[in-house]
Amino acid sequence: HPFRMDQNYSTKHKVQKNETLSHIIENYYYGSGLDVNFLRMSIVKFNKHAFVRSNPNFLYADKTIHLPSINEINSMFLGKKSNEVKSYERGETRNEIFFFSN
């Protein structure tokens, strides 16, 4: 399985009409040994632009989504900074609140 053989392997997928996140996970990650709940949360986190209010049950058609590697998923759940920078560079929103004063 490509995700298991190379822990840095990631890919893109264009969402088709009537396709669900469960279909995508089954097509790409089946046999990887990864927990489906972690995969679901990870894909939503990496692709907020493709979901209505970050709800994994409401996926927009015609959006291209990033299917994260095992290392990206691990980094996200362990809170490593490298993925926070990558997410920001891809134009995704960040979860931090910044305060500025003079």
C-alpha positions in Angstrom: 0.0 0.0 0.0 1.6 3.4 -1.0 0.8 5.1 2.3 2.3 2.3 4.3 5.4 1.8 2.0 6.3 5.5 2.1 5.3 7.4 5.2 5.7 10.7 3.3 3.4 9.7 0.4 0.5 12.0 -0.1 -1.8 12.7 -3.1 -4.5 14.9 -4.4 -8.1 13.9 -5.3 -10.8 15.9 -7.1 -14.2 15.2 -5.4 -16.9 13.9 -7.7 -20.6 14.5 -7.5 -22.3 12.3 -4.9 -18.9 11.1 -3.5 -18.5 10.9 0.2 -15.5 11.2 2.5 -16.0 7.5 3.3 -15.7 6.6 -0.4 -12.5 8.5 -0.7 -11.0 7.0 2.4 -11.9 3.5 1.3 -10.5 4.1 -2.2 -7.2 5.6 -1.1 -6.5 4.3 2.4 -8.1 0.9 2.5 -5.4 -1.6 3.7 -3.1 1.1 5.1 -3.9 0.0 8.7 -4.7 3.6 9.6 -7.7 4.4 11.9 -10.7 5.6 9.9 -11.6 8.2 12.5 -8.1 9.7 12.5 -8.2 9.8 8.7 -11.5 11.5 8.6 -10.4 14.2 11.1 -7.1 14.6 9.3 -8.6 15.1 5.9 -11.1 17.6 7.1 -8.3 19.5 9.0 -6.1 19.6 5.9 -9.0 20.6 3.6 -11.4 23.0 5.4 -12.2 24.6 2.0 -13.9 21.4 0.8 -16.3 20.9 3.7 -19.3 22.8 4.9 -18.3 24.2 8.4 -15.7 21.4 8.8 -18.4 18.8 8.8 -17.1 15.5 7.3 -20.6 14.6 6.1 -20.9 17.7 3.9 -18.3 17.6 1.1 -18.3 20.0 -1.8 -18.1 18.4 -5.3 -15.4 19.6 -7.7 -13.0 20.5 -4.9 -9.4 19.2 -5.0 -8.4 17.8 -1.7 -5.1 16.9 -0.2 -4.9 13.4 1.2 -2.2 13.6 3.9 0.7 11.2 4.4 1.1 9.2 7.5 3.8 11.6 8.7 1.6 14.6 8.1 -1.2 12.9 10.1 1.2 12.0 12.9 2.6 15.6 13.0 -0.9 17.1 13.2 -2.0 14.9 16.1 1.3 15.3 18.0 1.1 19.1 17.5 4.4 19.5 15.6 4.9 23.0 14.1 6.0 21.8 10.7 2.4 21.0 9.6 1.0 24.2 11.0 3.4 26.1 8.7 2.5 23.9 5.7 -1.2 24.4 6.3 -0.8 28.1 6.4 1.4 28.1 3.3 -1.4 26.2 1.4 -3.8 29.1 2.3 -5.7 27.3 5.0 -6.9 29.1 8.0 -5.0 28.9 11.3 -6.5 28.2 14.7 -4.5 30.7 16.6 -5.7 34.1 17.9 -3.3 37.0 17.6 -3.4 40.1 19.7 -1.7 43.3 18.5 -1.2 46.5 20.5 0.7 49.7 20.3 
